Amino acid sequence: MKTTPLAEQSRIVLLGIRNAGKSSLMNALFGKNVAIVSEQPGTTTDPVTRSFEIPGLGPAAIVDTAGIDDEGELGTLRVKAAMERIKSADMVIMVSPGPQAPTAPERELYTRLFGKESAVRKVPALLVLTRGTESPEKEKQRWMEEAGGFRVENTAGEGIPDLIAAIGKTAPVAEPTPLEGLVTEGDLVVLVTPIDLAAPKGRLILPQVETLRDALDHDCASLVVKERELYQFYRALNVPPKLVITDSQAFHKVAADIPEEQPLTSFSILFARKKGELDGYNPGLAALEKMQPAPRILMLESCSHHRQADDIGTVKIPRLFRQMVRRDAEFIFSRQMPKGEELKSFDLVIMCASCMLTRTKVMTRLDSFRDAGVPVLNYGLFLAWANGLFPRALEPLQSIF
Ligand code: SF4
């Protein structure tokens, strides 16, 4: 569990008013003190995240948040940040003190999570009433009946095993693995990983490492080569690889060096499926063919990796775009998701593979782009299109998306 990247773990967010028992619940779930508990309201100011193995679900990151009724200037910011976490959560646990009548923020949260008329994208949610040995207040009792909640006593641990079992059943299983549905035991996969100036010193990047590990988990063999040696090693193989997976930047050379009938895709396209839904990128592909004059293109990366000379996001893709789509395109580079009117000002968004984000977070971004009417692509999809590799680069995944 400690070696599972946070982006791979289901993200379970605890929300509730101050002193609802969120931190005590976190400690009860872990069976030890991982969060500070105090009678003083508002002890948790910044979110605390701890990983936890949940039977039936696997590693999960549990996030304890500030109270949704926090006060003052800073408190209001914390409430906003806590509520924002719903958007990237795989599951929310609403924690509420059972014997106390609901406050306005609790009613609002309850309606948002469990209300039938809520327009908000539904996140799987569980209601937990703390101080479970005391009788629930009337309205909370009604909530229990409506939402099918749990009563727990944090200090004694009563109700905790049932709650853990319910979390395992309710939280969505984490995202698919890179090769899920694409390979079977005994297959050979070829991974093409250029080691150029942009490659980090002494290691492979996360999408390559994850794919290599996934091949091992599927009892497959892998041949890992640089694009320069591919031609020679590919021809020395006496079994045809099930799949060749390349860094998108080497698409052109790799496609030229292997037979046309060889299934080929890229790490970035595997991650477009892993972190979202490939269908969500169709409007982006269509937009390339009918781009308006002077388009504003947002290049959106999801971490602050060190940019090198001839960087893919800031140099290579903008250069190719200007050569192949519109010379007058304006590029805006960001690591922050734009909001509202700013988001609507873009004609296209091209995202990195988002390997550091959870699938839920990427899906939420795709929803925001769709709602704003802004088409979106990722680096790999754009580079496959620019290298004339459509539909070839998507064909290996076509039967399963
Ligand atoms: S999150 Fe994006 S920018 Fe960061 S390493 Fe992954 S693909 Fe690259």
Residues whose N, C-alpha, C, O or C-beta is under 5 A from the ligand:
A	BS01	SF4	E301 S302 C303 H305 C352 A353 S354 C355 M356
